[in-house]
Amino acid sequence: MASLNVFLSLLLLLLCFNVCKGKDWCLVSPTVGESDMKSYLDEACARLDCSAIRPGGDCYEPNLIKSHLNYALSSYYGKTGECPAIAVKTLTDPSCGKCIYP
């Protein structure tokens, strides 16, 4: 029973890690259509460094508008602290492989 308590305590600690350190990300809402996503992505990349989501960038794959917009929104959120109305905040790190979200 003691080992189960230790396991559950460690699991809770791991789950709390992102919350406790205050890290969150801003991702596109599932209700936003693809044409709107494209417009928002173009606007965001006019203001931000989007080299990570350009061909050859660490976050280019998967080459999907939604994935690229998620990166751009999180980058914007990281710089300004603002999560636009088209997006939602999450505590789940969307980073994958060599693609590290800001």
Biopython code that builds the backbone (N, CA, C, O; Angstrom):
import numpy as np
from Bio.PDB.StructureBuilder import StructureBuilder

atoms = [
    (1, "MET", "N", (0.822, -1.195, 0.000)),
    (1, "MET", "CA", (0.000, 0.000, 0.000)),
    (1, "MET", "C", (0.867, 1.259, 0.000)),
    (1, "MET", "O", (0.525, 2.254, -0.639)),
    (2, "ALA", "N", (1.985, 1.211, 0.718)),
    (2, "ALA", "CA", (2.874, 2.376, 0.788)),
    (2, "ALA", "C", (3.438, 2.708, -0.587)),
    (2, "ALA", "O", (3.565, 3.879, -0.945)),
    (3, "SER", "N", (3.782, 1.659, -1.372)),
    (3, "SER", "CA", (4.328, 1.928, -2.705)),
    (3, "SER", "C", (3.276, 2.554, -3.621)),
    (3, "SER", "O", (3.618, 3.359, -4.487)),
    (4, "LEU", "N", (2.008, 2.198, -3.444)),
    (4, "LEU", "CA", (0.934, 2.812, -4.225)),
    (4, "LEU", "C", (0.799, 4.282, -3.863)),
    (4, "LEU", "O", (0.609, 5.121, -4.744)),
    (5, "ASN", "N", (0.894, 4.604, -2.585)),
    (5, "ASN", "CA", (0.824, 5.995, -2.144)),
    (5, "ASN", "C", (1.988, 6.812, -2.700)),
    (5, "ASN", "O", (1.805, 7.958, -3.111)),
    (6, "VAL", "N", (3.160, 6.236, -2.714)),
    (6, "VAL", "CA", (4.327, 6.921, -3.278)),
    (6, "VAL", "C", (4.119, 7.139, -4.777)),
    (6, "VAL", "O", (4.382, 8.226, -5.292)),
    (7, "PHE", "N", (3.651, 6.114, -5.468)),
    (7, "PHE", "CA", (3.386, 6.230, -6.902)),
    (7, "PHE", "C", (2.367, 7.331, -7.191)),
    (7, "PHE", "O", (2.585, 8.162, -8.073)),
    (8, "LEU", "N", (1.260, 7.340, -6.455)),
    (8, "LEU", "CA", (0.215, 8.348, -6.660)),
    (8, "LEU", "C", (0.729, 9.749, -6.328)),
    (8, "LEU", "O", (0.372, 10.718, -6.998)),
    (9, "SER", "N", (1.550, 9.854, -5.313)),
    (9, "SER", "CA", (2.131, 11.152, -4.967)),
    (9, "SER", "C", (3.032, 11.664, -6.077)),
    (9, "SER", "O", (2.985, 12.843, -6.429)),
    (10, "LEU", "N", (3.853, 10.779, -6.629)),
    (10, "LEU", "CA", (4.732, 11.173, -7.736)),
    (10, "LEU", "C", (3.923, 11.541, -8.972)),
    (10, "LEU", "O", (4.251, 12.505, -9.665)),
    (11, "LEU", "N", (2.879, 10.789, -9.250)),
    (11, "LEU", "CA", (2.015, 11.087, -10.387)),
    (11, "LEU", "C", (1.362, 12.452, -10.226)),
    (11, "LEU", "O", (1.315, 13.233, -11.176)),
    (12, "LEU", "N", (0.867, 12.741, -9.050)),
    (12, "LEU", "CA", (0.258, 14.042, -8.782)),
    (12, "LEU", "C", (1.286, 15.155, -8.932)),
    (12, "LEU", "O", (0.973, 16.218, -9.468)),
    (13, "LEU", "N", (2.488, 14.927, -8.473)),
    (13, "LEU", "CA", (3.550, 15.912, -8.603)),
    (13, "LEU", "C", (3.850, 16.188, -10.072)),
    (13, "LEU", "O", (4.015, 17.345, -10.460)),
    (14, "LEU", "N", (3.921, 15.149, -10.887)),
    (14, "LEU", "CA", (4.177, 15.327, -12.315)),
    (14, "LEU", "C", (3.040, 16.080, -12.997)),
    (14, "LEU", "O", (3.281, 16.951, -13.833)),
    (15, "LEU", "N", (1.818, 15.750, -12.645)),
    (15, "LEU", "CA", (0.668, 16.429, -13.239)),
    (15, "LEU", "C", (0.623, 17.893, -12.831)),
    (15, "LEU", "O", (0.207, 18.750, -13.611)),
    (16, "CYS", "N", (1.043, 18.170, -11.630)),
    (16, "CYS", "CA", (1.026, 19.530, -11.109)),
    (16, "CYS", "C", (2.178, 20.363, -11.659)),
    (16, "CYS", "O", (2.125, 21.591, -11.589)),
    (17, "PHE", "N", (3.193, 19.748, -12.192)),
    (17, "PHE", "CA", (4.414, 20.459, -12.566)),
    (17, "PHE", "C", (4.134, 21.655, -13.469)),
    (17, "PHE", "O", (4.598, 22.757, -13.176)),
    (18, "ASN", "N", (3.386, 21.470, -14.565)),
    (18, "ASN", "CA", (3.094, 22.590, -15.450)),
    (18, "ASN", "C", (2.255, 23.650, -14.767)),
    (18, "ASN", "O", (2.480, 24.843, -14.973)),
    (19, "VAL", "N", (1.297, 23.241, -13.963)),
    (19, "VAL", "CA", (0.440, 24.194, -13.271)),
    (19, "VAL", "C", (1.261, 24.981, -12.251)),
    (19, "VAL", "O", (1.149, 26.204, -12.164)),
    (20, "CYS", "N", (2.071, 24.284, -11.496)),
    (20, "CYS", "CA", (2.843, 24.918, -10.432)),
    (20, "CYS", "C", (3.880, 25.889, -10.981)),
    (20, "CYS", "O", (4.141, 26.924, -10.369)),
    (21, "LYS", "N", (4.465, 25.572, -12.113)),
    (21, "LYS", "CA", (5.451, 26.485, -12.673)),
    (21, "LYS", "C", (4.799, 27.573, -13.511)),
    (21, "LYS", "O", (5.490, 28.462, -14.009)),
    (22, "GLY", "N", (3.477, 27.520, -13.678)),
    (22, "GLY", "CA", (2.750, 28.586, -14.342)),
    (22, "GLY", "C", (2.853, 28.592, -15.849)),
    (22, "GLY", "O", (2.584, 29.622, -16.466)),
    (23, "LYS", "N", (3.224, 27.504, -16.462)),
    (23, "LYS", "CA", (3.371, 27.470, -17.914)),
    (23, "LYS", "C", (2.070, 27.032, -18.562)),
    (23, "LYS", "O", (1.476, 26.020, -18.191)),
    (24, "ASP", "N", (1.647, 27.813, -19.531)),
    (24, "ASP", "CA", (0.496, 27.427, -20.331)),
    (24, "ASP", "C", (0.715, 27.906, -21.757)),
    (24, "ASP", "O", (1.617, 28.698, -22.031)),
    (25, "TRP", "N", (-0.111, 27.420, -22.644)),
    (25, "TRP", "CA", (0.014, 27.718, -24.061)),
    (25, "TRP", "C", (-1.329, 28.178, -24.596)),
    (25, "TRP", "O", (-2.368, 27.968, -23.970)),
    (26, "CYS", "N", (-1.297, 28.803, -25.750)),
    (26, "CYS", "CA", (-2.486, 29.337, -26.390)),
    (26, "CYS", "C", (-2.636, 28.628, -27.743)),
    (26, "CYS", "O", (-1.775, 28.752, -28.615)),
    (27, "LEU", "N", (-3.730, 27.891, -27.905)),
    (27, "LEU", "CA", (-3.953, 27.103, -29.126)),
    (27, "LEU", "C", (-5.278, 27.488, -29.771)),
    (27, "LEU", "O", (-6.206, 27.931, -29.094)),
    (28, "VAL", "N", (-5.353, 27.316, -31.067)),
    (28, "VAL", "CA", (-6.558, 27.686, -31.809)),
    (28, "VAL", "C", (-7.766, 26.892, -31.313)),
    (28, "VAL", "O", (-7.674, 25.693, -31.050)),
    (29, "SER", "N", (-8.885, 27.577, -31.193)),
    (29, "SER", "CA", (-10.135, 26.944, -30.761)),
    (29, "SER", "C", (-10.607, 25.960, -31.827)),
    (29, "SER", "O", (-10.439, 26.220, -33.018)),
    (30, "PRO", "N", (-11.190, 24.843, -31.423)),
    (30, "PRO", "CA", (-11.667, 23.855, -32.407)),
    (30, "PRO", "C", (-12.836, 24.369, -33.254)),
    (30, "PRO", "O", (-13.213, 23.722, -34.231)),
    (31, "THR", "N", (-13.410, 25.510, -32.900)),
    (31, "THR", "CA", (-14.547, 26.045, -33.655)),
    (31, "THR", "C", (-14.128, 26.954, -34.812)),
    (31, "THR", "O", (-14.976, 27.385, -35.593)),
    (32, "VAL", "N", (-12.842, 27.248, -34.931)),
    (32, "VAL", "CA", (-12.356, 28.151, -35.977)),
    (32, "VAL", "C", (-12.183, 27.382, -37.280)),
    (32, "VAL", "O", (-11.555, 26.324, -37.310)),
    (33, "GLY", "N", (-12.750, 27.929, -38.361)),
    (33, "GLY", "CA", (-12.661, 27.294, -39.675)),
    (33, "GLY", "C", (-11.301, 27.480, -40.318)),
    (33, "GLY", "O", (-10.546, 28.377, -39.942)),
    (34, "GLU", "N", (-10.989, 26.635, -41.285)),
    (34, "GLU", "CA", (-9.667, 26.655, -41.913)),
    (34, "GLU", "C", (-9.377, 27.967, -42.638)),
    (34, "GLU", "O", (-8.243, 28.444, -42.601)),
    (35, "SER", "N", (-10.376, 28.563, -43.298)),
    (35, "SER", "CA", (-10.122, 29.829, -44.001)),
    (35, "SER", "C", (-9.793, 30.942, -42.997)),
    (35, "SER", "O", (-8.933, 31.783, -43.262)),
    (36, "ASP", "N", (-10.470, 30.946, -41.857)),
    (36, "ASP", "CA", (-10.146, 31.926, -40.814)),
    (36, "ASP", "C", (-8.758, 31.653, -40.239)),
    (36, "ASP", "O", (-8.011, 32.585, -39.941)),
    (37, "MET", "N", (-8.418, 30.380, -40.085)),
    (37, "MET", "CA", (-7.095, 30.036, -39.575)),
    (37, "MET", "C", (-6.012, 30.598, -40.494)),
    (37, "MET", "O", (-5.019, 31.153, -40.025)),
    (38, "LYS", "N", (-6.206, 30.454, -41.784)),
    (38, "LYS", "CA", (-5.220, 30.946, -42.765)),
    (38, "LYS", "C", (-5.050, 32.455, -42.631)),
    (38, "LYS", "O", (-3.926, 32.958, -42.645)),
    (39, "SER", "N", (-6.153, 33.175, -42.503)),
    (39, "SER", "CA", (-6.081, 34.634, -42.351)),
    (39, "SER", "C", (-5.333, 35.022, -41.084)),
    (39, "SER", "O", (-4.466, 35.896, -41.107)),
    (40, "TYR", "N", (-5.673, 34.370, -39.986)),
    (40, "TYR", "CA", (-5.003, 34.661, -38.717)),
    (40, "TYR", "C", (-3.516, 34.306, -38.785)),
    (40, "TYR", "O", (-2.680, 35.025, -38.238)),
    (41, "LEU", "N", (-3.191, 33.214, -39.447)),
    (41, "LEU", "CA", (-1.792, 32.813, -39.569)),
    (41, "LEU", "C", (-1.008, 33.842, -40.375)),
    (41, "LEU", "O", (0.100, 34.221, -39.992)),
    (42, "ASP", "N", (-1.577, 34.295, -41.486)),
    (42, "ASP", "CA", (-0.905, 35.315, -42.295)),
    (42, "ASP", "C", (-0.671, 36.591, -41.485)),
    (42, "ASP", "O", (0.402, 37.189, -41.548)),
    (43, "GLU", "N", (-1.678, 36.993, -40.733)),
    (43, "GLU", "CA", (-1.564, 38.198, -39.907)),
    (43, "GLU", "C", (-0.519, 38.015, -38.811)),
    (43, "GLU", "O", (0.291, 38.907, -38.560)),
    (44, "ALA", "N", (-0.541, 36.865, -38.167)),
    (44, "ALA", "CA", (0.420, 36.609, -37.091)),
    (44, "ALA", "C", (1.853, 36.602, -37.612)),
    (44, "ALA", "O", (2.751, 37.168, -36.989)),
    (45, "CYS", "N", (2.058, 35.961, -38.749)),
    (45, "CYS", "CA", (3.418, 35.860, -39.289)),
    (45, "CYS", "C", (3.931, 37.175, -39.862)),
    (45, "CYS", "O", (5.131, 37.333, -40.086)),
    (46, "ALA", "N", (3.025, 38.115, -40.100)),
    (46, "ALA", "CA", (3.454, 39.452, -40.504)),
    (46, "ALA", "C", (4.051, 40.201, -39.306)),
    (46, "ALA", "O", (4.809, 41.155, -39.481)),
    (47, "ARG", "N", (3.704, 39.758, -38.082)),
    (47, "ARG", "CA", (4.156, 40.436, -36.869)),
    (47, "ARG", "C", (5.200, 39.653, -36.082)),
    (47, "ARG", "O", (5.932, 40.225, -35.275)),
    (48, "LEU", "N", (5.266, 38.342, -36.317)),
    (48, "LEU", "CA", (6.130, 37.469, -35.525)),
    (48, "LEU", "C", (7.186, 36.799, -36.389)),
    (48, "LEU", "O", (7.095, 36.797, -37.616)),
    (49, "ASP", "N", (8.176, 36.238, -35.738)),
    (49, "ASP", "CA", (9.153, 35.395, -36.431)),
    (49, "ASP", "C", (8.543, 34.005, -36.588)),
    (49, "ASP", "O", (8.425, 33.259, -35.616)),
    (50, "CYS", "N", (8.161, 33.665, -37.802)),
    (50, "CYS", "CA", (7.542, 32.365, -38.072)),
    (50, "CYS", "C", (8.506, 31.398, -38.757)),
    (50, "CYS", "O", (8.073, 30.450, -39.413)),
    (51, "SER", "N", (9.802, 31.632, -38.607)),
    (51, "SER", "CA", (10.782, 30.772, -39.279)),
    (51, "SER", "C", (10.664, 29.312, -38.840)),
    (51, "SER", "O", (10.976, 28.413, -39.620)),
    (52, "ALA", "N", (10.224, 29.064, -37.620)),
    (52, "ALA", "CA", (10.097, 27.684, -37.126)),
    (52, "ALA", "C", (9.016, 26.903, -37.865)),
    (52, "ALA", "O", (9.068, 25.674, -37.910)),
    (53, "ILE", "N", (8.028, 27.604, -38.453)),
    (53, "ILE", "CA", (6.940, 26.913, -39.152)),
    (53, "ILE", "C", (7.043, 27.060, -40.669)),
    (53, "ILE", "O", (6.101, 26.745, -41.397)),
    (54, "ARG", "N", (8.179, 27.535, -41.132)),
    (54, "ARG", "CA", (8.454, 27.604, -42.573)),
    (54, "ARG", "C", (9.179, 26.319, -42.981)),
    (54, "ARG", "O", (9.731, 25.627, -42.126)),
    (55, "PRO", "N", (9.183, 25.989, -44.289)),
    (55, "PRO", "CA", (9.888, 24.780, -44.724)),
    (55, "PRO", "C", (11.314, 24.733, -44.173)),
    (55, "PRO", "O", (12.070, 25.699, -44.276)),
    (56, "GLY", "N", (11.657, 23.597, -43.592)),
    (56, "GLY", "CA", (12.969, 23.415, -42.989)),
    (56, "GLY", "C", (13.021, 23.791, -41.514)),
    (56, "GLY", "O", (13.995, 23.479, -40.830)),
    (57, "GLY", "N", (11.974, 24.461, -41.015)),
    (57, "GLY", "CA", (11.935, 24.856, -39.607)),
    (57, "GLY", "C", (11.598, 23.677, -38.708)),
    (57, "GLY", "O", (11.029, 22.683, -39.160)),
    (58, "ASP", "N", (11.945, 23.791, -37.456)),
    (58, "ASP", "CA", (11.721, 22.697, -36.501)),
    (58, "ASP", "C", (10.248, 22.345, -36.320)),
    (58, "ASP", "O", (9.925, 21.225, -35.924)),
    (59, "CYS", "N", (9.350, 23.289, -36.606)),
    (59, "CYS", "CA", (7.913, 23.052, -36.394)),
    (59, "CYS", "C", (7.123, 23.055, -37.705)),
    (59, "CYS", "O", (5.902, 23.210, -37.697)),
    (60, "TYR", "N", (7.814, 22.884, -38.816)),
    (60, "TYR", "CA", (7.113, 22.862, -40.107)),
    (60, "TYR", "C", (6.218, 21.634, -40.245)),
    (60, "TYR", "O", (5.112, 21.728, -40.779)),
    (61, "GLU", "N", (6.687, 20.491, -39.769)),
    (61, "GLU", "CA", (5.893, 19.263, -39.829)),
    (61, "GLU", "C", (5.149, 19.072, -38.516)),
    (61, "GLU", "O", (5.757, 19.258, -37.461)),
    (62, "PRO", "N", (3.914, 18.724, -38.518)),
    (62, "PRO", "CA", (3.109, 18.455, -39.708)),
    (62, "PRO", "C", (2.740, 19.764, -40.415)),
    (62, "PRO", "O", (2.438, 20.770, -39.774)),
    (63, "ASN", "N", (2.772, 19.726, -41.723)),
    (63, "ASN", "CA", (2.504, 20.898, -42.540)),
    (63, "ASN", "C", (0.992, 21.120, -42.622)),
    (63, "ASN", "O", (0.369, 20.883, -43.657)),
    (64, "LEU", "N", (0.427, 21.573, -41.521)),
    (64, "LEU", "CA", (-1.008, 21.830, -41.424)),
    (64, "LEU", "C", (-1.215, 23.253, -40.914)),
    (64, "LEU", "O", (-0.494, 23.708, -40.026)),
    (65, "ILE", "N", (-2.189, 23.947, -41.467)),
    (65, "ILE", "CA", (-2.467, 25.317, -41.041)),
    (65, "ILE", "C", (-2.729, 25.367, -39.540)),
    (65, "ILE", "O", (-2.219, 26.250, -38.850)),
    (66, "LYS", "N", (-3.517, 24.429, -39.033)),
    (66, "LYS", "CA", (-3.838, 24.430, -37.601)),
    (66, "LYS", "C", (-2.579, 24.292, -36.743)),
    (66, "LYS", "O", (-2.438, 24.998, -35.745)),
    (67, "SER", "N", (-1.681, 23.410, -37.110)),
    (67, "SER", "CA", (-0.434, 23.233, -36.357)),
    (67, "SER", "C", (0.414, 24.497, -36.400)),
    (67, "SER", "O", (0.970, 24.915, -35.385)),
    (68, "HIS", "N", (0.508, 25.098, -37.572)),
    (68, "HIS", "CA", (1.306, 26.317, -37.709)),
    (68, "HIS", "C", (0.676, 27.468, -36.926)),
    (68, "HIS", "O", (1.384, 28.247, -36.289)),
    (69, "LEU", "N", (-0.658, 27.576, -36.972)),
    (69, "LEU", "CA", (-1.330, 28.628, -36.224)),
    (69, "LEU", "C", (-1.173, 28.410, -34.713)),
    (69, "LEU", "O", (-1.005, 29.370, -33.962)),
    (70, "ASN", "N", (-1.225, 27.169, -34.278)),
    (70, "ASN", "CA", (-1.006, 26.887, -32.856)),
    (70, "ASN", "C", (0.354, 27.409, -32.406)),
    (70, "ASN", "O", (0.475, 28.011, -31.339)),
    (71, "TYR", "N", (1.368, 27.178, -33.221)),
    (71, "TYR", "CA", (2.708, 27.660, -32.882)),
    (71, "TYR", "C", (2.726, 29.188, -32.841)),
    (71, "TYR", "O", (3.265, 29.784, -31.908)),
    (72, "ALA", "N", (2.133, 29.815, -33.857)),
    (72, "ALA", "CA", (2.117, 31.280, -33.923)),
    (72, "ALA", "C", (1.344, 31.883, -32.749)),
    (72, "ALA", "O", (1.784, 32.874, -32.166)),
    (73, "LEU", "N", (0.200, 31.298, -32.399)),
    (73, "LEU", "CA", (-0.583, 31.803, -31.273)),
    (73, "LEU", "C", (0.184, 31.677, -29.963)),
    (73, "LEU", "O", (0.157, 32.586, -29.134)),
    (74, "SER", "N", (0.863, 30.556, -29.779)),
    (74, "SER", "CA", (1.645, 30.373, -28.554)),
    (74, "SER", "C", (2.829, 31.333, -28.513)),
    (74, "SER", "O", (3.200, 31.823, -27.446)),
    (75, "SER", "N", (3.410, 31.595, -29.653)),
    (75, "SER", "CA", (4.503, 32.559, -29.729)),
    (75, "SER", "C", (4.007, 33.959, -29.366)),
    (75, "SER", "O", (4.644, 34.675, -28.594)),
    (76, "TYR", "N", (2.873, 34.332, -29.928)),
    (76, "TYR", "CA", (2.267, 35.629, -29.628)),
    (76, "TYR", "C", (1.927, 35.728, -28.137)),
    (76, "TYR", "O", (2.196, 36.744, -27.497)),
    (77, "TYR", "N", (1.343, 34.680, -27.605)),
    (77, "TYR", "CA", (0.973, 34.630, -26.191)),
    (77, "TYR", "C", (2.215, 34.762, -25.305)),
    (77, "TYR", "O", (2.200, 35.466, -24.296)),
    (78, "GLY", "N", (3.275, 34.081, -25.696)),
    (78, "GLY", "CA", (4.513, 34.161, -24.926)),
    (78, "GLY", "C", (5.115, 35.557, -24.918)),
    (78, "GLY", "O", (5.728, 35.960, -23.929)),
    (79, "LYS", "N", (4.948, 36.299, -26.007)),
    (79, "LYS", "CA", (5.510, 37.649, -26.099)),
    (79, "LYS", "C", (4.622, 38.704, -25.442)),
    (79, "LYS", "O", (5.129, 39.655, -24.847)),
    (80, "THR", "N", (3.307, 38.546, -25.544)),
    (80, "THR", "CA", (2.388, 39.597, -25.110)),
    (80, "THR", "C", (1.580, 39.243, -23.859)),
    (80, "THR", "O", (1.087, 40.133, -23.166)),
    (81, "GLY", "N", (1.446, 37.966, -23.574)),
    (81, "GLY", "CA", (0.585, 37.537, -22.473)),
    (81, "GLY", "C", (-0.887, 37.526, -22.856)),
    (81, "GLY", "O", (-1.752, 37.280, -22.016)),
    (82, "GLU", "N", (-1.168, 37.794, -24.127)),
    (82, "GLU", "CA", (-2.546, 37.826, -24.617)),
    (82, "GLU", "C", (-2.842, 36.587, -25.451)),
    (82, "GLU", "O", (-2.072, 36.225, -26.340)),
    (83, "CYS", "N", (-3.953, 35.950, -25.156)),
    (83, "CYS", "CA", (-4.428, 34.813, -25.937)),
    (83, "CYS", "C", (-5.645, 35.313, -26.718)),
    (83, "CYS", "O", (-6.686, 35.576, -26.116)),
    (84, "PRO", "N", (-5.542, 35.451, -28.051)),
    (84, "PRO", "CA", (-6.631, 36.023, -28.841)),
    (84, "PRO", "C", (-7.946, 35.254, -28.694)),
    (84, "PRO", "O", (-7.962, 34.100, -28.266)),
    (85, "ALA", "N", (-9.027, 35.906, -29.051)),
    (85, "ALA", "CA", (-10.371, 35.331, -28.907)),
    (85, "ALA", "C", (-10.564, 34.049, -29.725)),
    (85, "ALA", "O", (-11.455, 33.257, -29.418)),
    (86, "ILE", "N", (-9.752, 33.834, -30.750)),
    (86, "ILE", "CA", (-9.883, 32.622, -31.571)),
    (86, "ILE", "C", (-9.200, 31.418, -30.937)),
    (86, "ILE", "O", (-9.183, 30.325, -31.504)),
    (87, "ALA", "N", (-8.638, 31.635, -29.753)),
    (87, "ALA", "CA", (-7.813, 30.599, -29.138)),
    (87, "ALA", "C", (-8.280, 30.264, -27.728)),
    (87, "ALA", "O", (-9.087, 30.975, -27.129)),
    (88, "VAL", "N", (-7.748, 29.160, -27.219)),
    (88, "VAL", "CA", (-8.001, 28.728, -25.847)),
    (88, "VAL", "C", (-6.659, 28.425, -25.185)),
    (88, "VAL", "O", (-5.699, 28.029, -25.848)),
    (89, "LYS", "N", (-6.610, 28.616, -23.879)),
    (89, "LYS", "CA", (-5.393, 28.292, -23.136)),
    (89, "LYS", "C", (-5.418, 26.820, -22.748)),
    (89, "LYS", "O", (-6.476, 26.234, -22.514)),
    (90, "THR", "N", (-4.231, 26.244, -22.688)),
    (90, "THR", "CA", (-4.094, 24.860, -22.258)),
    (90, "THR", "C", (-2.861, 24.727, -21.376)),
    (90, "THR", "O", (-1.892, 25.473, -21.518)),
    (91, "LEU", "N", (-2.916, 23.765, -20.466)),
    (91, "LEU", "CA", (-1.769, 23.456, -19.616)),
    (91, "LEU", "C", (-0.957, 22.306, -20.197)),
    (91, "LEU", "O", (0.101, 21.961, -19.671)),
    (92, "THR", "N", (-1.449, 21.715, -21.277)),
    (92, "THR", "CA", (-0.769, 20.594, -21.925)),
    (92, "THR", "C", (0.213, 21.127, -22.955)),
    (92, "THR", "O", (-0.180, 21.811, -23.900)),
    (93, "ASP", "N", (1.463, 20.821, -22.775)),
    (93, "ASP", "CA", (2.516, 21.287, -23.682)),
    (93, "ASP", "C", (2.338, 20.650, -25.060)),
    (93, "ASP", "O", (2.403, 19.427, -25.183)),
    (94, "PRO", "N", (2.111, 21.472, -26.110)),
    (94, "PRO", "CA", (1.931, 20.923, -27.443)),
    (94, "PRO", "C", (3.236, 20.599, -28.158)),
    (94, "PRO", "O", (3.211, 20.108, -29.287)),
    (95, "SER", "N", (4.373, 20.865, -27.525)),
    (95, "SER", "CA", (5.671, 20.577, -28.144)),
    (95, "SER", "C", (5.792, 19.112, -28.489)),
    (95, "SER", "O", (5.245, 18.250, -27.802)),
    (96, "CYS", "N", (6.517, 18.836, -29.568)),
    (96, "CYS", "CA", (6.693, 17.460, -30.010)),
    (96, "CYS", "C", (8.039, 17.335, -30.715)),
    (96, "CYS", "O", (8.340, 18.091, -31.639)),
    (97, "GLY", "N", (8.838, 16.381, -30.275)),
    (97, "GLY", "CA", (10.143, 16.190, -30.908)),
    (97, "GLY", "C", (10.998, 17.438, -30.804)),
    (97, "GLY", "O", (11.166, 18.001, -29.722)),
    (98, "LYS", "N", (11.536, 17.865, -31.936)),
    (98, "LYS", "CA", (12.386, 19.055, -31.917)),
    (98, "LYS", "C", (11.601, 20.366, -32.011)),
    (98, "LYS", "O", (12.182, 21.451, -31.960)),
    (99, "CYS", "N", (10.284, 20.255, -32.148)),
    (99, "CYS", "CA", (9.427, 21.446, -32.181)),
    (99, "CYS", "C", (9.032, 21.818, -30.761)),
    (99, "CYS", "O", (8.179, 21.174, -30.150)),
    (100, "ILE", "N", (9.662, 22.861, -30.246)),
    (100, "ILE", "CA", (9.405, 23.334, -28.885)),
    (100, "ILE", "C", (8.583, 24.612, -28.968)),
    (100, "ILE", "O", (9.034, 25.626, -29.502)),
    (101, "TYR", "N", (7.380, 24.546, -28.435)),
    (101, "TYR", "CA", (6.509, 25.724, -28.441)),
    (101, "TYR", "C", (6.991, 26.746, -27.425)),
    (101, "TYR", "O", (7.441, 26.396, -26.334)),
    (102, "PRO", "N", (6.889, 28.005, -27.798)),
    (102, "PRO", "CA", (7.307, 29.062, -26.856)),
    (102, "PRO", "C", (6.386, 29.102, -25.637)),
    (102, "PRO", "O", (6.583, 29.925, -24.743)),
]
sb = StructureBuilder()
sb.init_structure("model")
sb.init_model(0)
sb.init_chain("A")
sb.init_seg("    ")
for serial, (resi, resn, name, xyz) in enumerate(atoms, 1):
    if name == "N":
        sb.init_residue(resn, " ", resi, " ")
    sb.init_atom(name, np.array(xyz, "f"), 0.0, 1.0, " ", f" {name:<3s}", serial, name[0])
structure = sb.get_structure()
